[in-house]
Structure formats: structure tokens, C-alpha cells
Amino acid sequence: MTDSDMDSKNSSKGPAPTNFIRNMISQDLAIDKHGGRVHTRFPPEPNGYLHIGHAKSICLNFSVAEENNGFCNLRFDDTNPTKESQEYVDAIKDNITWLGFHWNGEVRYSSSYFEQLYGFAEQLILKSKAFVCNLSAEEAREYRGTLTEAGRNSPGRERSIKENQDLFTRMRKGDFADGKYTLRAKIDMESPNINMRDPVLYRIRHFAHHQTGDKWCIYPTYDYTHCISDAIESITHSLCTLEFEDHRPLYDWILQNLSLDSLERASDLAGTEYQYVLPEQTEFAKLRLNYTVIGKRNLREMVESEVVDGWDDPRMPTLAGMRRRGFTPASIRNFCESIGVSRSESIVDLSMLEHAIREDLDRHAPRAMCILDPLKVVLTNLQEEETEYLDLANHPKIDSMGRRSVPLTREIFIDRSDFLEQPPAGFKRLTQGGEVRLRGAYVIRCDEVVKDDSGGLQQLCCSIDKATLGKKPEGRKVKGVIHWVSAKYGLPVRVRLYDRLFTIEHPESKEVDNCYEYLNPDSLIELEGCIAEPSILAKGAFGNFQFEREGYFCIDSIDSTPELPVFNRTITLRDSWSGR
């Protein structure tokens, strides 16, 4: 198990920060509105991978249920089989579990309620609250009107109940082609809320479903399905993002126009002591991050156009991508708590998320040394076969993380940037004739610079002062400390340096015609020939590391092999964007 998979409850547990949703739930409990019940749900559509925006909703729904001894369902609102797949179902379940949450009972599917949903639609037809419409999609858009102009009634709006029943039955039997008919609610084509202008409840789609196969050729819409699914599952608090605020009147209309008794009989509370109360929808602001795109359409487009290497590309804001990059469950949960829950739309600075992972890894990631741009150093006063094993702490502040044995040999590698022949003022690393301390080891002095025929730096010949292990050299001030790796025992590794995918703050802004023009050319830099200390692959080794002086890294879960481990940079040690 990697550090990325460690229980997110490693994070400090304090009192949950208050917000308007927690206050609302407290008030409902105070008046015994739901018989003391708190029952939420997280209802993703399985048409893509979860992203950091979903994490906010996951944390909110699961946390408020947990805090109040309630339950949170995982329900897939799977009403559009043309865009959904089992791949997404599996990925979503895996990511929620990885975050450290556990849903109530079995996984739910809206498709499991298709028969009940069909029956409720028949009920609306019988009440003359729904009708079968034969307008094409283009005609329906024309009849719908605009924000400033009222819509017009469909010619099919006045069909008899009997005719609507017959047509709806035949729609289910598969007698009609896709798009021939829809079932629509009969509400008000002059409503200022366009969502209330006789919205579609069912459409014909001869397409196999990932759960129900070919059993159905008509599928309910999200707006129709969602509220009834909440009612069936006896959800007390239906928490949605603000984009669904204009849909709330339709949510309420559907439930209020169905028989309360029939909803109760279909619900999980049927036959229990609890009084049945219809669910209510409450909206909160969705998470928006700068330097990031999280719109599912944009994410899908980046995957399909190969801007990124799949949904789990470590540059993606998907939970799968962040997990592969080395983000921990604790860091994501702490971030979601820190940004709070409100009804005000705002854009969160990406640096807050980056701070959350730095803070978590600083506490929990062991230290190791890795040379990204190796320069050979020969310690001339060590014997050819001499190996000294140095005892180094895995973490400078946490003794419980243990210690590791690091081999020192005659030939080592240092980073090329840690040596300059003509250093600028204030340079505190190695120079010709100068001294520097090897991390956790001795002071060395550069005695000779060896170059190849073209004048390129080939290697350094240095002498080691054996009297300086854990001691300051007498009469000399050695200010610099550099990392190093044994040439004999060091492990060849490939390193990927990941950074923000976009160079502009708001790539999803309406003012940006093509966000791909602002892709960061340095969002991925691959380094070959890197050398890491052998402890990174020792038995029981961690998955996340701080490579000293370089940043936080994790082993890649997909591309690594025993012969060539691959490490992904999770985040730099400091914010390199703050001054831009």
C-alpha cells in the first residue's frame, strides 16, 4: 500500500467547520423533522471519472451523514446509456473508497428503479399531468421559447389520457424509432423558468444499458429520475450544486404531483415507524479552481484529443489522476474542509490545494535522495571496494518512521547544478577547491575537475574528511549541504516532473476561445538517467517520498517496472507560481 492509499483519517480531526448546510441539518434535527434521521446521497452519473469538484460534494454528503449518525447512499444516476459505461462505475466506486468513505448498504442505481419510474409516469398521465409529444428535437427547441419570450404548447398537449396511455405503452414496447416521441410533463409553457416549460420526462433510445442490457428502449431524464430516486431512498437532504437551483421547482413539482402514499410504499421507509417526508433539495456553490478545467465535457475532450494521456494522467484534476500523481486522501479531504461550503460562487486558488498536499506530505512522507542530473564524483581517498553504511532518519522530526541504511562508496553522483567552476556570490554548494557537506555524511573538498575532449564537465575528484561525520570541521566554515547517491548501489529511475496544465488563471472562462492555446509546455518534463538511493525500493518502502531538495514524489502505479521504476513529482517544495 502506498502513502496515497493510506487512510485519510491521518489528518487531524477537529470539530467540523460550521456552514449553512450543517446549520440547516441541526435545525431539522432540533424540530425532529425526519424523526431524527439524516440520510444523504452522492449521485454521480457514470459518464466520466470523478474530479476534484466531485470531491467537495463527496466530502460534504458523507461527512454530514457521519457527523449525525446518519447514512449516505452511493447512487449512480444512470439514465443515459449512450454516454455511460461500467468502466466509469468501477472507477467512481474505487475513488470514493480511496478517499476513505463508505456508503450505506449496497450500491444503488437509478436504473434499478426503472419499473417504478415507469409506473409513476403512468400515474402522471392518468392525472393529465403528462403527455406524449411528437415534436422533433429541433421543433421542441423552437416551441420552447427564450428567456424573454414565452413558449408555445405542443400540438400533442391536448391528447386524451387514453391516447397518451396507448402511445406511452407502445414507446416502451419499441414500436417507434428514436426521437419519434417523448413523454413530457404538462406544466406551463409561459413559465419564466424554462425548466418548467413542459420538460421531457422520457425519450426513446434503442441503446443497450450497462446495467439493464436491452430490457428498455425508453429512458427517463435526469430531472425526472433524480427526485423520485431520492424519494424512494428516503433521502432527507438532497444536496446539489448551484447549477441545479433552477431545477428545484421541477424537483418539487414532480414529487408533489405524485401520490404521497405511492411514494411511501415504494420507499425504503415502507413498513417502518418513521413518518414519511418528501426529500428537499438544497444547493451549494460548486468548486472552481484557477489554472484548471473541471468541466466534464472539457475533460473528455482532452482525453479523446490526446492532450493528456487518459483520465488518470497525473496532470488531470480527476481523482484518478491526482491519486497517480501522489495526492493523498487526507490532503484532498483537508482541502475540501478548508475551502468551506457556501452559496456564493468563487474561484479557489490552486495554491490552496497545493498547500494541502505539501502540508500532508511534509508530515508523512519519508526522505530519500535522488539525483536528477547526475555528475560523477570520485572520492579519491576511499578504497575501490570500500563501502560505509550511514544511518539516516527517514524523517527529521518523526522518529517512529524509522531509519534507513545509505551506502557511501568511492564513486558517487551529485546533481550537476550543485557544482560551479565560477560561482556567483552567495553560492553555497561545491566549487573547485571548495568544500561542501554530503547530506548525512562527510565534508568533501573538490580537488580536481575532469573534462572531456570537448571541454564538457566529466567528473570531479574530491577528497573526503573522515573526521567530519556529525561534526563541524575545525577552523573551517562549511555552509552548503548537498544530496548524493552511491554510483555502485544507486538505482536507475525515470522521473516525471509534473506542473500545472495551463498557464492562464481561467482557462474555462467565456473570454477564452481556445484554452488549448494556453497549455503549459512544461506541464510534463521526463528525465532519463536519474539515480536514486536503494531504500526507495526496499521491502516495505513507502509510496510517497520527499526527494531531498527536489520535491515530493511518488512511484507511478502503472508505468513502473522492477527494472526501471518511474517516479512522478507530486508537487515542488515551494510554490513556484506565487510570484508570477
LINFEN-V609811 format. One record per residue. N is the residue number from 1. SS is DSSP state (H for helix, E for strand, - for the rest). PHI is phi in degrees with one decimal (NA if undefined). PSI is psi in whole degrees, -180 to 180 (NA if undefined). Layout:
((N:SS:PHI:PSI) (N:SS:PHI:PSI))
//
This chain:
((1:-:NA:133) (2:-:-86.7:168) (3:H:-60.2:-32) (4:H:-60.9:-27) (5:H:-97.0:1) (6:-:-65.6:151) (7:-:-55.9:128) (8:H:-66.2:-11) (9:H:-75.6:6) (10:H:-63.8:-22) (11:-:-68.0:152) (12:-:-64.2:134) (13:-:-102.5:103) (14:-:-109.9:-175) (15:-:-64.4:141) (16:-:-63.8:134) (17:-:-64.5:139) (18:-:-75.9:152) (19:-:-158.3:175) (20:H:-65.6:-28) (21:H:-73.8:-45) (22:H:-61.7:-39) (23:H:-64.4:-42) (24:H:-61.0:-45) (25:H:-64.9:-40) (26:H:-60.8:-42) (27:H:-65.3:-41) (28:H:-63.5:-40) (29:H:-67.0:-36) (30:H:-63.2:-34) (31:-:-98.8:8) (32:-:57.3:41) (33:-:-61.9:-37) (34:-:-118.8:29) (35:-:66.2:30) (36:-:82.4:6) (37:-:-87.9:144) (38:-:-128.8:115) (39:E:-136.1:112) (40:E:-112.1:-179) (41:E:-153.1:152) (42:E:-114.1:114) (43:-:-115.6:68) (44:-:-72.0:150) (45:-:-86.9:130) (46:-:-80.8:62) (47:-:-120.0:19) (48:-:173.3:-178) (49:-:-90.7:149) (50:-:-64.4:146) (51:E:-124.6:-178) (52:H:-61.1:-30) (53:H:-63.1:-39) (54:H:-64.6:-32) (55:H:-59.3:-37) (56:H:-60.5:-46) (57:H:-66.9:-40) (58:H:-60.4:-50) (59:H:-60.6:-41) (60:H:-65.9:-53) (61:H:-64.7:-44) (62:H:-72.5:-37) (63:H:-69.9:-45) (64:H:-66.3:-31) (65:H:-67.5:-46) (66:H:-62.0:-43) (67:H:-63.0:-25) (68:-:-112.6:23) (69:-:55.4:36) (70:-:-104.9:-158) (71:E:-133.0:152) (72:E:-130.6:123) (73:E:-86.5:147) (74:E:-102.1:116) (75:E:-128.4:127) (76:E:-87.8:116) (77:-:-83.5:81) (78:-:-102.5:76) (79:-:-108.6:1) (80:-:-129.8:84) (81:-:-65.0:-17) (82:-:-70.3:-20) (83:-:-117.7:0) (84:-:-109.4:158) (85:-:-157.3:163) (86:H:-66.1:-30) (87:H:-55.1:-46) (88:H:-70.1:-37) (89:H:-57.6:-50) (90:H:-63.7:-42) (91:H:-64.6:-41) (92:H:-64.6:-47) (93:H:-59.9:-43) (94:H:-62.8:-43) (95:H:-68.9:-37) (96:H:-65.5:-44) (97:H:-62.5:-42) (98:H:-60.1:-37) (99:H:-66.6:-15) (100:-:101.1:16) (101:-:-107.6:154) (102:-:-132.5:123) (103:-:-82.2:162) (104:-:-76.4:124) (105:-:61.4:-148) (106:-:-78.3:157) (107:-:-62.7:135) (108:E:-99.3:153) (109:E:-134.6:133) (110:H:-59.6:-31) (111:H:-62.7:-22) (112:H:-68.7:-19) (113:H:-100.8:10) (114:H:-55.3:-42) (115:H:-64.9:-43) (116:H:-66.0:-40) (117:H:-62.0:-40) (118:H:-62.5:-43) (119:H:-63.1:-40) (120:H:-66.9:-34) (121:H:-65.1:-40) (122:H:-61.1:-37) (123:H:-62.5:-42) (124:H:-65.2:-38) (125:H:-62.6:-45) (126:H:-61.8:-31) (127:-:-86.5:5) (128:-:59.6:34) (129:-:-105.5:1) (130:E:-149.8:152) (131:E:-146.6:158) (132:E:-89.1:128) (133:E:-114.6:139) (134:-:-109.9:15) (135:-:-69.9:141) (136:-:-70.6:169) (137:H:-59.9:-41) (138:H:-65.6:-43) (139:H:-65.4:-39) (140:H:-62.2:-40) (141:H:-63.9:-39) (142:H:-66.1:-43) (143:H:-70.7:-22) (144:H:-68.4:-27) (145:-:84.6:-166) (146:-:-130.3:-176) (147:-:-64.7:-24) (148:-:-109.3:-11) (149:-:-123.9:135) (150:-:-66.5:156) (151:-:-85.3:178) (152:-:-119.8:149) (153:-:-66.6:140) (154:-:-67.3:145) (155:H:-57.8:-26) (156:H:-85.7:1) (157:H:-64.7:-27) (158:H:-99.7:15) (159:-:-56.2:152) (160:-:-72.2:159) (161:H:-58.1:-43) (162:H:-61.4:-45) (163:H:-64.3:-42) (164:H:-62.5:-41) (165:H:-61.3:-45) (166:H:-63.5:-48) (167:H:-64.6:-40) (168:H:-65.8:-40) (169:H:-61.6:-44) (170:H:-69.5:-33) (171:H:-57.9:-45) (172:H:-65.0:-38) (173:H:-69.3:-16) (174:-:91.5:23) (175:-:-75.0:-14) (176:-:-124.6:154) (177:-:-77.0:162) (178:-:-54.2:134) (179:-:84.5:-7) (180:-:-65.9:-44) (181:-:-138.7:159) (182:E:-135.0:159) (183:E:-101.6:127) (184:E:-122.9:149) (185:E:-72.5:148) (186:-:-104.7:98) (187:-:-121.8:-86) (188:-:-162.4:108) (189:-:-74.3:-5) (190:-:-105.1:5) (191:-:-61.0:138) (192:-:-65.4:-21) (193:-:-91.3:109) (194:H:-59.7:-29) (195:H:-63.8:-17) (196:H:-96.7:2) (197:-:-85.5:80) (198:-:44.5:62) (199:-:-66.2:154) (200:E:-71.7:135) (201:E:-106.7:-35) (202:E:-139.3:145) (203:E:-134.5:157) (204:E:-87.9:125) (205:-:-145.0:106) (206:-:-80.3:82) (207:-:-147.7:132) (208:-:-66.8:140) (209:E:-99.4:144) (210:-:-66.3:-17) (211:-:-109.0:-40) (212:-:-102.8:-3) (213:E:65.0:-132) (214:-:-98.1:15) (215:-:-64.5:-33) (216:-:-120.6:146) (217:-:-124.2:3) (218:E:-120.7:140) (219:E:-131.0:136) (220:E:-73.1:155) (221:-:-79.3:163) (222:H:-59.4:-49) (223:H:-59.3:-38) (224:H:-72.5:-41) (225:H:-74.6:-41) (226:H:-60.3:-48) (227:H:-67.2:-39) (228:H:-69.7:-39) (229:H:-60.9:-41) (230:H:-59.2:-43) (231:H:-66.0:-41) (232:H:-63.6:-39) (233:-:-85.8:4) (234:-:56.8:41) (235:-:-68.1:135) (236:-:-91.0:-37) (237:E:-133.2:106) (238:E:-91.8:99) (239:E:-96.7:119) (240:E:-128.8:163) (241:E:-79.2:163) (242:H:-60.4:-22) (243:H:-61.9:-18) (244:H:-96.6:6) (245:H:-61.0:-43) (246:H:-69.9:-12) (247:H:-91.3:-12) (248:H:-59.5:-41) (249:H:-57.8:-35) (250:H:-71.4:-40) (251:H:-52.1:-50) (252:H:-69.3:-40) (253:H:-60.1:-46) (254:H:-61.0:-49) (255:H:-66.0:-39) (256:H:-71.9:-21) (257:-:-97.3:4) (258:-:-102.8:154) (259:-:-64.5:125) (260:H:-60.7:-39) (261:H:-61.9:-41) (262:H:-67.6:-37) (263:H:-65.2:-43) (264:H:-63.0:-43) (265:H:-62.6:-33) (266:H:-82.6:-10) (267:-:-86.9:167) (268:-:-69.9:-14) (269:-:-88.2:-5) (270:-:-56.5:128) (271:-:81.9:7) (272:-:-102.3:176) (273:-:-81.3:-11) (274:-:-77.6:141) (275:-:-73.3:134) (276:-:-81.3:128) (277:-:-128.9:134) (278:-:-63.8:143) (279:-:-67.2:156) (280:E:-127.2:141) (281:E:-92.0:136) (282:E:-131.3:136) (283:E:-108.3:148) (284:E:-135.9:162) (285:-:-69.7:134) (286:-:-75.0:160) (287:-:-79.9:129) (288:-:-127.2:132) (289:E:-117.6:141) (290:-:-77.5:166) (291:-:57.3:20) (292:-:-144.1:148) (293:-:-113.9:133) (294:-:-128.7:1) (295:-:-63.0:129) (296:H:-59.9:-35) (297:H:-63.1:-43) (298:H:-66.3:-41) (299:H:-62.8:-44) (300:H:-62.0:-42) (301:H:-62.8:-39) (302:H:-65.0:-37) (303:H:-68.7:-49) (304:H:-68.9:-31) (305:-:-89.0:2) (306:-:61.5:30) (307:-:-63.4:-35) (308:-:-123.5:167) (309:-:-96.4:63) (310:-:95.9:172) (311:-:-63.3:-26) (312:-:-100.8:17) (313:-:-56.6:131) (314:-:-61.7:-10) (315:-:-88.5:-10) (316:-:-78.8:148) (317:-:-82.5:13) (318:E:-72.1:152) (319:H:-62.8:-34) (320:H:-64.4:-42) (321:H:-68.3:-43) (322:H:-66.1:-39) (323:H:-62.2:-46) (324:H:-65.7:-31) (325:H:-75.5:-19) (326:-:115.5:5) (327:-:-64.4:142) (328:-:-99.1:155) (329:H:-56.0:-40) (330:H:-61.8:-41) (331:H:-64.3:-39) (332:H:-71.0:-43) (333:H:-65.4:-41) (334:H:-64.6:-39) (335:H:-61.8:-46) (336:H:-62.7:-36) (337:H:-68.6:-39) (338:H:-68.3:-32) (339:H:-80.4:-16) (340:-:77.2:178) (341:-:-128.2:124) (342:-:-148.6:179) (343:-:-100.1:1) (344:-:-95.1:125) (345:-:-72.2:134) (346:-:-155.8:164) (347:-:-106.1:123) (348:E:-85.4:137) (349:-:-71.6:131) (350:H:-57.7:-27) (351:H:-60.9:-25) (352:H:-66.7:-40) (353:H:-67.5:-42) (354:H:-64.5:-37) (355:H:-63.5:-39) (356:H:-62.2:-41) (357:H:-76.3:-36) (358:H:-59.5:-47) (359:H:-61.8:-43) (360:H:-69.5:-44) (361:H:-71.6:-32) (362:H:-59.4:-35) (363:H:-81.3:-32) (364:H:-118.5:-12) (365:-:-90.0:127) (366:E:-69.0:161) (367:E:-93.6:150) (368:E:-155.5:168) (369:-:-116.3:136) (370:E:-143.3:133) (371:E:-100.7:116) (372:-:-84.3:-30) (373:-:-133.3:85) (374:E:-69.5:138) (375:E:-127.7:124) (376:E:-73.4:139) (377:E:-126.4:127) (378:E:-102.2:120) (379:E:-88.2:94) (380:-:-65.7:-24) (381:-:-95.9:17) (382:-:-104.4:147) (383:-:-72.4:154) (384:-:-53.0:-46) (385:-:-99.2:9) (386:-:-74.5:130) (387:E:-132.9:126) (388:E:-114.5:131) (389:E:-99.2:118) (390:E:-96.9:140) (391:E:-95.1:109) (392:E:-118.3:145) (393:E:-73.1:141) (394:-:-71.1:-28) (395:-:-144.1:133) (396:-:-66.6:-19) (397:-:-119.8:-10) (398:-:-121.9:98) (399:H:-63.1:-31) (400:H:-65.7:-14) (401:H:-79.0:-4) (402:-:83.9:-170) (403:E:-133.1:168) (404:E:-138.6:156) (405:E:-101.7:122) (406:E:-115.9:120) (407:E:-78.3:135) (408:E:-112.2:126) (409:E:-127.7:174) (410:-:-58.4:-40) (411:E:-107.1:128) (412:E:-132.3:170) (413:E:-116.0:139) (414:E:-121.5:168) (415:E:-75.9:136) (416:H:-56.8:-33) (417:H:-72.1:-9) (418:H:-88.2:8) (419:E:-133.6:134) (420:-:-138.9:133) (421:-:-71.2:-38) (422:-:-122.8:80) (423:-:-75.6:150) (424:-:-75.2:168) (425:-:-60.5:137) (426:-:87.2:0) (427:-:-68.6:123) (428:-:-113.1:28) (429:-:-118.2:-154) (430:E:-84.0:137) (431:-:-134.3:165) (432:-:-63.1:123) (433:-:82.2:-4) (434:-:-96.2:173) (435:E:-122.2:153) (436:E:-154.5:153) (437:E:-95.7:136) (438:E:-78.6:134) (439:-:-51.2:122) (440:-:70.9:11) (441:-:-136.5:-135) (442:-:-104.8:169) (443:E:-84.2:135) (444:E:-122.3:154) (445:E:-122.3:135) (446:E:-82.7:115) (447:E:-98.9:-29) (448:E:-150.8:142) (449:E:-110.0:121) (450:E:-104.3:128) (451:E:-120.8:157) (452:-:-83.8:-178) (453:-:-61.5:-28) (454:-:-89.1:2) (455:-:89.8:4) (456:-:-78.0:146) (457:E:-66.2:124) (458:E:-106.2:-49) (459:E:-164.0:167) (460:E:-115.9:142) (461:E:-105.9:119) (462:E:-127.9:158) (463:E:-111.9:147) (464:E:-108.2:139) (465:E:-100.0:102) (466:H:-69.6:-9) (467:H:-90.1:7) (468:H:-112.6:13) (469:-:-69.8:111) (470:-:71.4:12) (471:-:-133.0:153) (472:-:-81.4:136) (473:-:-66.7:139) (474:-:-68.6:131) (475:-:74.0:6) (476:-:-132.8:144) (477:-:-105.3:111) (478:-:-108.0:107) (479:-:-92.2:-27) (480:-:-90.4:144) (481:E:-129.5:126) (482:E:-123.6:156) (483:-:-90.0:163) (484:E:-159.5:165) (485:E:-146.9:140) (486:E:-61.7:132) (487:-:-69.2:-32) (488:-:-75.8:-41) (489:-:-106.4:-6) (490:-:-64.4:149) (491:E:-100.8:127) (492:E:-65.8:130) (493:E:-138.1:156) (494:E:-102.0:138) (495:E:-123.1:134) (496:E:-113.5:121) (497:E:-96.1:107) (498:E:-96.9:147) (499:-:-144.8:-179) (500:-:-56.5:143) (501:-:-77.9:-27) (502:E:-122.0:150) (503:-:-96.0:-9) (504:-:-108.3:153) (505:-:-65.8:-39) (506:-:-126.1:72) (507:-:-65.0:-20) (508:-:-96.0:8) (509:-:-64.0:148) (510:-:-63.8:-21) (511:-:-78.0:-11) (512:-:-97.3:113) (513:-:-70.9:-43) (514:-:-141.4:102) (515:H:-66.0:-22) (516:H:-68.2:-15) (517:H:-70.8:-13) (518:H:-116.3:25) (519:E:-66.5:138) (520:-:-75.7:115) (521:-:-64.6:-17) (522:-:-104.7:21) (523:-:-67.3:-22) (524:E:-144.5:119) (525:E:-121.9:122) (526:E:-100.4:130) (527:E:-114.8:125) (528:E:-100.8:159) (529:E:75.1:19) (530:E:-77.0:155) (531:E:-128.8:127) (532:E:-120.5:154) (533:-:-66.5:150) (534:H:-66.6:-17) (535:H:-63.1:-21) (536:H:-66.9:-20) (537:H:-116.3:14) (538:-:-65.4:157) (539:-:-56.3:130) (540:-:79.0:12) (541:-:-65.4:154) (542:-:-73.7:167) (543:-:-96.5:-27) (544:E:-107.2:141) (545:E:-139.0:153) (546:E:-96.8:111) (547:E:-76.6:114) (548:-:-53.9:129) (549:-:72.6:0) (550:-:-114.2:-37) (551:E:142.5:-173) (552:E:-100.5:134) (553:E:-134.1:158) (554:E:-139.1:153) (555:E:-72.6:135) (556:-:-71.7:128) (557:-:-75.8:-12) (558:-:-112.6:-49) (559:-:-91.6:-12) (560:-:-69.4:144) (561:-:-130.3:159) (562:-:-57.9:-32) (563:-:-76.9:-34) (564:-:-143.1:91) (565:E:-64.8:147) (566:E:-118.0:129) (567:E:-116.8:132) (568:E:-101.4:133) (569:E:-75.4:121) (570:E:-75.5:-51) (571:E:-162.4:152) (572:-:-71.6:167) (573:-:-69.6:-30) (574:-:-132.8:159) (575:-:-70.2:110) (576:-:-88.3:-1) (577:-:-104.4:-10) (578:-:-63.1:-30) (579:-:-94.2:6) (580:-:-83.2:NA))
//
